[in-house]
């Protein structure tokens, strides 16, 4: 059990997160090239029901296209 917990801690730890993200994003192209929403789509909606759930929640919260939203979590 301890091995599984250690593995989970290692996976979710914040140590070196910026560097780990930079390395992971290199598959999309050079670091100085802006990423598009379409490139990040598969990562952005990596949760149950994907984009459909996000659209439903935005509708329930009455979020419109002219609003800015900070999603934390």
Buried (B, 14 or more C-beta within 10 A) or exposed (E): EEEEEEEEEEEEEEEEEEEEEEEEBEEEEEEEEEEEEEBEEEEEBEEEEEEEEBEEEBEEEEBEEEEEEEEEE
